[in-house]
Amino acid sequence: MLGTHLTVMMGPTVAAPVPPFVLEALESAEVEHGDEGRSGFQLTFQVGRTGQGDALETALLASSLVKPFNRVVLVMTVNLMPSVLMDGVITNIQFSPSDQPGESRLTLTGEDLSVLMDLEDKRVEHPAQDETLIAFKLIGSYAHHGLIPLVTPPLVIDPPLPIERTPVQTETDLAFLQRLAARHGYVFYLSPGPAPMTSVAWWGPPKRFDVPQPALSVNMGMATNVSSIQFQYNALAQSTYSGQVRDRQLHQTLPFQTFAPLRLPPMAALPAVVAQFPHVRQQRMEDVAGLTYTQALARAQGRTDASADQVLTATGELDVTRYGTLLQPRGVVGVRGAGYLHDGLYYVKRVSHSIKRGDYTQRFTLTREGYGSTTPVVRP
């Protein structure tokens, strides 16, 4: 049967489909995904007492399903194609009783499984391990939660010699992974799926090589599938970086400088560093003590790349019924019908889902490094 269907799974350690009375009480679901920070969800239930059987407590609150850190898995099926929307745990429970029939609400708020990586501050040494090995090791330690590591080595790898230096972690596993990723302009996040109770842990650059998703169409008559879309160009976002570093191996002070973002493939025909020249912010990097020249240049390039992601931003709302599938975050999508400056390919930075009975909408945030399409057509 075509259409959209939401499957809700909950449980203390293993999530299973919830009983019918829980689904009947579900009023709305909100899910948000991004490539920065943790993704989250919120489930709102209509609750109340119906007789002597729940005289002491409502059936939903009394059940073992509603407990802090219980697992919650949401699977959305659109036109027979299932997609895991969220794999997380409950972190906040809000109950609002009312003396009006049908007005009592129970709201469960939670985050994806990366919240489990952010519970304990640690001080750990990682001798003779570069960032790639550390990322594999830390993510692998959460394999019992169903995490699948996908780690992309950075362009510059500098295995630390134990007699020279030892990487030291002084924060939670999540904060450490995010700090290591930011050095190279990388991102770290969990993507739910492909199967329930599994999540892909991505540590690497934003995924710009993915096959583009079906286009977001605006001002195209019957082909229009977005309810609204707004574009914003930030002329102060793009930065280049320069500085000097005392190379610990060469024992010389050397200057370094970045000139343009190196994200591949480029998505803008007129990137800000070209269209705005010479009006591009230039910043000094001072936190390079103890690095080699190559390391300092790589970190400067990572910051330059990350700043390019904020130049042109598109936000809007998608009509899922007309779109025919789910817009996936952290991938590539085309835009058509907005004119040459705004048409073309974008990176999908953030997607949120709003689900109610008979109503399903997605809101999105797209980014790229400037105006102009690099492709004459996008995937319809």
CORTAHU-V5984 format. One record per residue. N is the residue number from 0. PSI is psi in whole degrees, -180 to 180 (999 if undefined). D_FIRST is the distance of its C-alpha to the first C-alpha in whole Angstrom. Layout:
# CORTAHU-V5984
((N,PSI,D_FIRST) (N,PSI,D_FIRST))
This chain:
# CORTAHU-V5984
((0,128,0) (1,164,4) (2,-168,7) (3,137,9) (4,134,10) (5,127,13) (6,127,15) (7,126,18) (8,135,21) (9,156,25) (10,163,28) (11,-49,32) (12,-43,31) (13,124,28) (14,134,25) (15,157,23) (16,135,20) (17,155,21) (18,162,22) (19,-35,20) (20,-26,23) (21,-43,23) (22,-39,19) (23,-29,20) (24,-17,23) (25,123,22) (26,-43,22) (27,160,22) (28,136,22) (29,134,24) (30,138,24) (31,133,27) (32,142,28) (33,172,31) (34,8,33) (35,135,36) (36,-174,36) (37,148,34) (38,158,30) (39,170,29) (40,162,27) (41,126,27) (42,129,25) (43,127,26) (44,146,26) (45,120,27) (46,164,30) (47,167,32) (48,142,34) (49,-10,33) (50,-164,36) (51,-26,39) (52,-29,36) (53,37,36) (54,-36,39) (55,-35,41) (56,150,37) (57,151,34) (58,-38,31) (59,-44,30) (60,-31,33) (61,-16,34) (62,161,32) (63,-3,32) (64,-32,29) (65,82,31) (66,148,34) (67,138,35) (68,14,34) (69,148,31) (70,139,28) (71,125,25) (72,128,22) (73,128,19) (74,121,16) (75,128,14) (76,121,10) (77,118,10) (78,48,7) (79,1,7) (80,107,11) (81,147,13) (82,129,16) (83,117,19) (84,-33,20) (85,140,23) (86,103,25) (87,-166,28) (88,155,30) (89,128,31) (90,-13,35) (91,133,35) (92,122,34) (93,126,35) (94,127,35) (95,90,36) (96,154,37) (97,149,38) (98,0,40) (99,132,37) (100,132,35) (101,7,31) (102,-4,33) (103,138,33) (104,143,31) (105,123,31) (106,123,30) (107,123,30) (108,141,31) (109,176,31) (110,165,31) (111,177,30) (112,-11,32) (113,-17,35) (114,-28,36) (115,-20,37) (116,0,39) (117,25,41) (118,-23,42) (119,119,46) (120,134,48) (121,156,50) (122,104,53) (123,137,53) (124,143,54) (125,74,52) (126,140,55) (127,31,55) (128,129,52) (129,-178,50) (130,-36,47) (131,-48,45) (132,-39,46) (133,-42,46) (134,-45,42) (135,-45,41) (136,-47,43) (137,-44,42) (138,-40,39) (139,-26,39) (140,-9,41) (141,22,37) (142,-28,35) (143,-13,35) (144,3,33) (145,17,30) (146,133,32) (147,113,32) (148,134,35) (149,102,35) (150,127,38) (151,119,40) (152,142,43) (153,167,45) (154,-35,47) (155,117,51) (156,129,51) (157,85,54) (158,124,54) (159,130,57) (160,129,60) (161,-29,61) (162,-8,64) (163,-47,63) (164,158,60) (165,120,58) (166,133,54) (167,130,54) (168,127,51) (169,21,52) (170,-170,49) (171,165,45) (172,-41,43) (173,-47,41) (174,-38,44) (175,-44,45) (176,-40,42) (177,-37,42) (178,-42,46) (179,-39,46) (180,-42,43) (181,-26,44) (182,-29,48) (183,14,46) (184,22,44) (185,173,41) (186,155,38) (187,128,37) (188,165,33) (189,134,31) (190,118,27) (191,145,24) (192,-175,23) (193,-20,22) (194,156,21) (195,145,21) (196,15,25) (197,152,26) (198,140,27) (199,127,29) (200,105,33) (201,122,34) (202,104,37) (203,-169,38) (204,161,38) (205,139,35) (206,90,33) (207,-2,34) (208,1,33) (209,155,29) (210,127,28) (211,142,27) (212,165,24) (213,144,22) (214,149,25) (215,120,25) (216,134,26) (217,145,29) (218,41,31) (219,34,29) (220,-127,27) (221,-22,24) (222,-8,23) (223,131,24) (224,4,22) (225,138,24) (226,-33,25) (227,154,29) (228,138,31) (229,141,35) (230,144,37) (231,126,40) (232,123,43) (233,105,45) (234,-11,48) (235,3,49) (236,-45,47) (237,130,48) (238,150,51) (239,159,53) (240,147,55) (241,167,58) (242,-168,61) (243,145,63) (244,140,63) (245,97,66) (246,121,64) (247,-16,65) (248,-40,65) (249,-17,67) (250,40,69) (251,152,69) (252,122,68) (253,141,65) (254,151,64) (255,156,60) (256,137,58) (257,155,54) (258,-26,54) (259,155,50) (260,149,47) (261,24,46) (262,135,42) (263,145,40) (264,154,39) (265,144,40) (266,-8,38) (267,133,41) (268,-26,43) (269,73,45) (270,155,45) (271,-36,47) (272,-23,50) (273,-49,51) (274,-31,50) (275,-5,52) (276,132,55) (277,15,57) (278,66,56) (279,132,54) (280,133,54) (281,124,56) (282,150,56) (283,141,59) (284,119,57) (285,-19,60) (286,59,58) (287,11,59) (288,135,62) (289,-1,62) (290,164,59) (291,169,60) (292,-43,60) (293,-42,57) (294,-44,55) (295,-43,56) (296,-39,55) (297,-41,52) (298,-37,51) (299,-39,52) (300,-37,50) (301,-42,47) (302,-37,48) (303,-44,48) (304,-44,45) (305,-37,43) (306,-31,45) (307,-25,44) (308,-13,40) (309,6,41) (310,-62,42) (311,121,40) (312,136,37) (313,129,34) (314,148,32) (315,-172,29) (316,139,26) (317,137,22) (318,102,20) (319,-36,17) (320,-45,14) (321,-33,17) (322,-34,18) (323,-5,14) (324,-176,15) (325,135,17) (326,123,21) (327,136,22) (328,166,26) (329,40,29) (330,-158,28) (331,141,29) (332,150,27) (333,152,29) (334,136,30) (335,151,30) (336,-1,32) (337,-1,34) (338,162,37) (339,-43,39) (340,-33,40) (341,-13,37) (342,170,35) (343,-164,34) (344,146,33) (345,157,33) (346,131,32) (347,103,29) (348,-37,31) (349,141,29) (350,135,26) (351,148,25) (352,136,22) (353,116,22) (354,124,19) (355,169,19) (356,120,17) (357,8,15) (358,123,17) (359,118,17) (360,153,20) (361,139,22) (362,147,26) (363,157,27) (364,123,31) (365,151,32) (366,156,35) (367,180,38) (368,7,41) (369,-170,42) (370,163,42) (371,134,41) (372,141,38) (373,0,39) (374,139,37) (375,-25,37) (376,158,33) (377,163,30) (378,123,26) (379,999,25))
